[in-house]
């Protein structure tokens, strides 16, 4: 663990530095409090200065919110976020181009100068702006004491939430105020749980584990006929209604919600995997509670466990882009590497009559981040055949948000379950 150092009241101070997104500790630290304005804080943050908050806790959160509003509306800040990139110029035809970070985008006939007419440019401009804004807001930090105590006026008790997210305390530690806010919010969801209509129950996500807030893909798994012939149509809450049969793998299990659905539907054995240790612990807790006594194991692995299964379910990250935090790994996957490895290795793990269920959105195609038809071509090249594609439309709020720069793509998005079999 790295160390952050500063001088306060003429005395040299130090603490551990923790950043979930891997940000380094600031080399220069300035003490700020209730008298600090958002404009002053933005100027210091742009200069790379860490801002150690010593004022009222709620005032600190309001300062960060005010900074965020200024950064959203600051065209100069947006130019900094996108590296001063100009999106003008005419181009025609269709093909592959690469942006300044070497990211692929696939463009059609575009005769307008501006990212609003090129969804790929709009997407990357938005991602760059979010990343830059998060980096600047992350420079407002707080100090947690040896037992995760937060010695600020009107501060809540954050110790339990921090232990749930970080593990046992190991001396004073500084974290960004935005990260601490995420820790507190995640702990509330961990205690409260997220209702899953497809299960008739709730799952309890942990900090750093993607929460199953988009229910349409859960419904697809709950309603698609199972490959071993037992079509229950939907999840049964009576797990003793029939003799369980069939073996399933749930790759990238997260909270374990899909593994629970498969067990409730009658899978005899489920192996759930995730590369994230927090997800492994989270899924284990949820499955112990939701499916007591079931033949299920949760292991830390990069996609496939050893062996073969009658059903292999994978809901990979949908967008080929760089994640900016550990949580975003569930959404963004550079170069679609996880998706490609799932398709390429599926034949090595399916039983002869088994099926692979790939749950994925077509948003990447609609944004010009993946060429139309590439997914089906990769499936065929891997020695697989498409048995069926079952489509649904998203129900998340952003699909109806007309103010979203990517509204045209999001409103037309389709989520699909691809039933894949061996050729």
C-alpha positions in Angstrom: 0.0 0.0 0.0 1.3 3.4 -1.0 1.6 6.4 1.4 0.2 10.0 1.1 2.1 12.7 2.9 1.2 16.3 3.9 2.0 19.0 6.3 -0.7 20.3 8.7 -0.2 22.9 11.4 3.5 22.8 10.8 3.7 19.0 11.4 4.5 16.4 8.8 1.7 13.8 8.5 1.3 10.5 6.6 -1.3 7.8 6.0 -1.9 4.9 3.8 -3.4 5.7 0.4 -6.2 3.7 -1.1 -7.7 4.1 -4.5 -10.0 1.5 -6.1 -9.3 2.9 -9.6 -5.5 2.9 -9.1 -5.0 6.6 -8.9 -1.6 7.5 -7.4 -1.5 9.6 -4.2 -1.2 13.3 -4.9 2.4 14.7 -4.5 1.1 18.0 -3.1 -1.7 18.1 -0.5 -3.7 21.2 0.5 -5.9 21.4 3.6 -9.4 22.7 2.7 -12.6 23.2 4.7 -16.0 24.9 4.7 -14.6 28.2 3.4 -13.3 26.6 0.2 -15.4 27.4 -2.9 -16.0 25.0 -5.8 -14.1 27.3 -8.2 -11.1 27.3 -5.9 -11.2 23.5 -5.5 -11.5 23.0 -9.3 -8.5 25.2 -9.9 -6.4 23.3 -7.4 -7.6 19.9 -8.7 -6.7 20.8 -12.2 -3.2 21.7 -11.0 -2.9 18.1 -9.6 -3.2 19.2 -5.9 -4.8 16.8 -3.5 -7.5 18.5 -1.3 -7.7 17.0 2.2 -11.1 17.9 3.5 -11.3 19.0 7.2 -14.7 20.7 7.2 -18.3 19.5 7.8 -18.9 16.1 6.2 -22.1 17.1 4.4 -20.5 20.4 3.2 -17.7 18.3 1.7 -20.2 16.3 -0.3 -21.9 19.5 -1.4 -18.6 20.9 -2.5 -17.9 17.8 -4.7 -21.4 18.1 -6.2 -20.8 21.8 -7.0 -17.4 20.9 -8.5 -19.1 18.3 -10.7 -21.7 20.8 -12.0 -18.9 23.2 -12.9 -16.9 20.5 -14.6 -19.9 19.3 -16.6 -20.6 22.8 -17.8 -17.0 23.9 -18.4 -16.1 23.6 -22.1 -12.5 24.0 -21.2 -12.7 21.1 -18.9 -14.3 19.1 -21.6 -11.6 19.9 -24.0 -9.1 18.8 -21.4 -11.0 15.6 -21.0 -10.9 14.8 -24.7 -7.4 16.0 -25.2 -8.5 19.0 -27.3 -9.6 16.6 -30.0 -11.5 18.1 -32.9 -14.2 16.0 -34.4 -14.6 18.0 -37.6 -13.8 17.0 -41.1 -15.8 15.3 -43.8 -15.5 11.6 -44.5 -17.5 9.1 -46.4 -17.8 5.4 -47.0 -17.7 2.8 -44.4 -14.8 1.2 -42.6 -12.6 1.0 -39.5 -10.9 4.0 -38.0 -8.9 4.5 -34.8 -9.1 7.3 -32.3 -6.2 8.9 -30.4 -6.0 6.0 -28.0 -6.0 3.4 -30.7 -9.6 2.4 -30.0 -11.4 0.9 -33.0 -14.6 2.4 -34.2 -16.6 1.5 -37.3 -18.1 4.4 -39.1 -20.7 4.6 -41.8 -21.4 7.5 -44.2 -21.0 10.6 -42.1 -21.1 14.0 -43.8 -21.5 16.1 -40.7 -18.8 17.7 -38.6 -19.5 16.9 -35.0 -19.7 13.9 -32.6 -23.5 14.2 -32.4 -23.6 12.7 -35.9 -21.1 9.9 -35.2 -22.2 7.8 -32.2 -18.7 6.3 -31.8 -17.2 9.7 -31.4 -20.0 10.7 -29.0 -19.4 7.6 -27.0 -15.7 8.1 -26.6 -16.1 11.8 -25.9 -18.5 11.0 -23.2 -16.2 8.3 -21.7 -13.2 10.7 -21.8 -15.2 13.5 -20.1 -16.5 11.1 -17.4 -12.9 9.8 -16.8 -11.5 13.3 -16.5 -14.3 14.5 -14.2 -13.8 11.5 -12.0 -10.1 12.1 -11.8 -10.5 15.7 -10.8 -13.3 15.0 -8.2 -11.2 12.2 -6.8 -8.6 14.7 -5.6 -10.9 15.7 -2.8 -9.9 13.3 0.0 -10.7 12.5 3.6 -8.6 10.8 6.3 -10.0 7.7 8.0 -8.6 6.9 11.4 -7.0 3.6 12.6 -10.4 2.0 13.0 -12.0 3.6 9.9 -13.3 6.4 12.1 -14.1 9.7 10.3 -13.4 12.7 12.5 -15.5 15.3 10.6 -18.5 17.2 11.9 -21.8 15.5 11.2 -20.0 12.5 9.7 -21.8 9.2 9.8 -20.3 6.0 11.2 -18.5 4.6 8.2 -16.5 1.9 9.9 -18.8 -1.1 9.1 -19.1 0.0 5.5 -15.4 0.4 5.1 -14.7 -3.0 6.7 -17.2 -4.6 4.3 -15.4 -3.0 1.3 -11.8 -3.0 2.3 -11.4 -5.6 5.0 -9.8 -5.0 8.5 -8.4 -1.6 9.2 -4.6 -1.2 9.0 -3.9 2.2 10.4 -5.0 5.7 9.1 -5.9 5.8 5.4 -6.9 8.5 3.0 -9.5 7.9 0.3 -11.3 10.1 -2.1 -14.6 11.5 -0.9 -16.3 10.2 -4.0 -15.0 6.7 -3.3 -16.2 6.8 0.3 -19.6 7.8 -1.0 -19.6 4.7 -3.2 -18.6 2.5 -0.3 -21.5 3.9 1.8 -24.0 3.5 -1.0 -22.9 -0.1 -1.7 -23.1 -1.0 1.9 -26.7 0.2 2.0 -27.5 -2.1 -1.0 -25.6 -5.0 0.7 -27.9 -4.7 3.7 -31.1 -3.9 1.9 -30.7 -6.2 -1.1 -32.0 -5.8 -4.7 -35.3 -7.4 -5.5 -35.1 -9.8 -8.4 -38.6 -10.6 -9.8 -37.2 -13.5 -11.9 -36.2 -15.1 -8.6 -39.0 -14.0 -6.4 -36.3 -13.0 -4.0 -33.5 -10.6 -3.5 -29.7 -10.6 -3.9 -27.3 -8.6 -1.8 -24.5 -7.1 -3.8 -21.1 -6.2 -2.2 -18.9 -3.2 -2.9 -17.1 -3.7 -6.2 -19.6 -6.2 -7.5 -21.9 -5.3 -10.4 -25.5 -5.1 -9.2 -28.1 -6.8 -11.5 -30.2 -3.7 -12.1 -31.1 -4.6 -15.7 -33.8 -7.2 -15.2 -34.4 -8.0 -18.9 -31.4 -10.3 -19.2 -32.4 -12.1 -16.0 -35.9 -12.8 -17.5 -34.3 -14.3 -20.6 -32.4 -16.8 -18.5 -35.4 -17.5 -16.4 -37.7 -18.2 -19.3 -35.6 -19.9 -22.1 -36.2 -23.7 -22.3 -33.3 -25.6 -20.7 -31.2 -27.8 -23.0 -31.8 -31.0 -21.0 -35.5 -30.9 -21.9 -37.0 -29.6 -18.7 -38.9 -26.5 -19.7 -40.3 -24.9 -16.6 -41.1 -21.6 -18.5 -40.1 -19.6 -15.4 -38.3 -19.9 -12.2 -40.0 -22.2 -9.7 -39.8 -21.2 -6.1 -40.4 -24.9 -5.1 -37.0 -26.4 -5.6 -38.4 -29.9 -4.7 -41.0 -29.9 -7.4 -38.9 -32.1 -9.7 -35.7 -34.1 -9.6 -32.8 -31.8 -10.5 -30.9 -32.7 -13.7 -28.2 -31.2 -15.9 -24.9 -29.5 -15.2 -24.4 -25.7 -15.7 -21.5 -23.2 -15.6 -22.2 -19.6 -14.9 -19.2 -17.5 -16.1 -18.6 -14.1 -14.5 -21.2 -14.8 -11.9 -21.0 -11.5 -10.0 -23.7 -11.6 -7.3 -24.5 -15.2 -8.3 -28.0 -14.2 -9.5 -27.9 -16.3 -12.7 -26.5 -19.3 -10.9 -29.4 -19.0 -8.4 -31.9 -18.8 -11.3 -30.5 -22.0 -12.9 -30.6 -23.9 -9.6 -34.2 -22.7 -8.9 -35.1 -24.0 -12.4 -33.7 -27.4 -11.7 -30.0 -27.6 -12.6 -28.5 -30.5 -10.6 -25.0 -29.0 -10.4 -23.8 -25.4 -11.0 -20.2 -24.1 -11.0 -20.0 -20.3 -10.9 -16.8 -18.5 -11.7 -15.6 -15.0 -11.4 -12.1 -13.3 -11.6 -13.1 -10.8 -8.9 -12.5 -12.1 -5.3 -15.2 -9.8 -4.0 -17.7 -11.4 -6.5 -16.7 -14.9 -5.4 -17.4 -14.0 -1.8 -20.6 -12.2 -2.7 -22.0 -15.0 -4.9 -21.2 -17.6 -2.2 -23.2 -15.6 0.4 -26.2 -15.2 -1.9 -26.2 -18.8 -3.1 -25.9 -20.1 0.5 -29.0 -18.1 1.4 -31.0 -18.5 -1.8 -30.3 -22.2 -2.6 -29.3 -23.9 0.7 -28.1 -27.4 0.3 -27.7 -27.1 -3.5 -24.8 -28.6 -5.4 -23.2 -25.4 -6.3 -19.6 -24.2 -6.1 -18.2 -20.7 -6.6 -14.6 -20.5 -7.7 -12.2 -17.7 -8.6 -11.3 -18.3 -12.3 -10.9 -16.4 -15.5 -14.0 -17.6 -17.3 -14.2 -21.4 -17.7 -13.7 -23.9 -14.9 -12.3 -27.4 -15.7 -14.6 -29.9 -17.4 -17.7 -29.8 -19.5 -21.3 -28.8 -18.9 -24.8 -29.2 -20.4 -25.4 -25.5 -20.2 -22.8 -22.6 -20.1 -24.2 -19.2 -19.5 -22.1 -16.0 -20.0 -23.2 -12.4 -19.7 -19.9 -10.7 -20.7 -19.2 -6.9 -20.7 -21.2 -5.5 -23.5 -19.0 -2.5 -24.7 -15.5 -2.7 -26.1 -13.9 0.1 -24.1 -11.5 0.7 -21.3 -13.0 0.6 -17.8 -12.1 3.4 -15.4 -12.8 1.5 -12.2 -13.0 -2.1 -10.9 -16.8 -1.9 -11.0 -16.8 -0.9 -14.7 -15.1 -4.2 -15.6 -18.6 -5.6 -15.7 -19.6 -3.2 -18.4 -16.5 -2.4 -20.4 -14.1 -4.9 -22.0 -11.1 -3.6 -24.1 -11.3 -5.2 -27.5 -14.2 -7.4 -26.4 -11.5 -9.9 -25.1 -13.9 -11.7 -22.7 -16.6 -12.1 -25.4 -14.0 -13.4 -27.9 -12.5 -15.9 -25.4 -15.9 -17.2 -24.5 -16.8 -17.9 -28.1 -13.4 -19.4 -29.0 -13.3 -21.8 -26.0 -16.9 -22.8 -25.7 -16.5 -25.9 -27.8 -13.9 -27.2 -25.4 -16.4 -27.2 -22.5 -19.8 -28.2 -23.9 -21.2 -31.7 -23.7 -22.2 -33.0 -27.2 -25.8 -31.9 -26.8 -25.0 -28.9 -24.6 -25.8 -25.3 -25.2 -24.0 -22.0 -24.6 -26.2 -19.1 -23.7 -24.6 -15.8 -24.6 -26.5 -12.8 -23.2 -25.4 -9.6 -24.9 -26.7 -6.3 -26.1 -26.3 -4.9 -29.6 -25.5 -1.4 -28.2 -21.8 -1.8 -29.4 -23.0 -2.3 -33.0 -25.4 0.7 -32.8 -22.6 2.9 -31.5 -20.2 1.8 -34.2 -17.9 0.0 -31.8 -18.4 -3.4 -33.3 -19.1 -4.1 -37.0 -22.5 -5.6 -37.8 -22.3 -9.3 -38.4 -19.0 -9.8 -36.7 -20.5 -11.6 -33.7 -22.2 -14.2 -35.9 -19.1 -14.7 -38.0 -17.0 -15.4 -34.8 -19.6 -17.9 -33.7 -19.4 -19.8 -37.0 -15.6 -19.6 -37.1 -15.4 -21.2 -33.6 -17.3 -24.3 -34.8 -20.6 -23.3 -33.3 -24.1 -22.8 -34.7 -26.9 -20.5 -33.6 -29.8 -22.6 -32.4 -32.0 -19.5 -31.7 -31.7 -15.9 -30.8 -34.2 -14.6 -28.3 -34.6 -10.8 -28.2 -35.9 -8.3 -25.6 -35.8 -4.6 -25.2 -34.1 -2.8 -22.3 -36.2 -1.3 -19.5 -33.5 0.8 -17.9 -34.2 4.6 -17.5 -31.4 5.7 -19.9 -33.2 4.0 -22.8 -35.9 6.7 -22.5 -33.7 9.6 -21.6 -33.9 12.0 -24.6 -31.3 14.3 -23.1 -28.7 11.5 -23.3 -26.2 12.2 -26.1 -26.5 8.5 -27.1 -30.3 8.4 -26.9 -30.7 7.3 -30.5 -28.6 4.2 -30.0 -29.9 3.4 -26.5 -33.5 3.7 -27.4 -33.1 1.2 -30.2 -30.9 -1.2 -28.2 -31.9 -4.9 -28.2 -30.7 -7.4 -25.6 -30.4 -11.0 -26.9 -29.9 -14.5 -25.6 -28.0 -16.5 -28.2 -28.5 -20.2 -27.9 -25.3 -21.8 -29.3 -24.6 -25.4 -30.0 -21.8 -27.5 -31.5 -21.8 -28.0 -35.2 
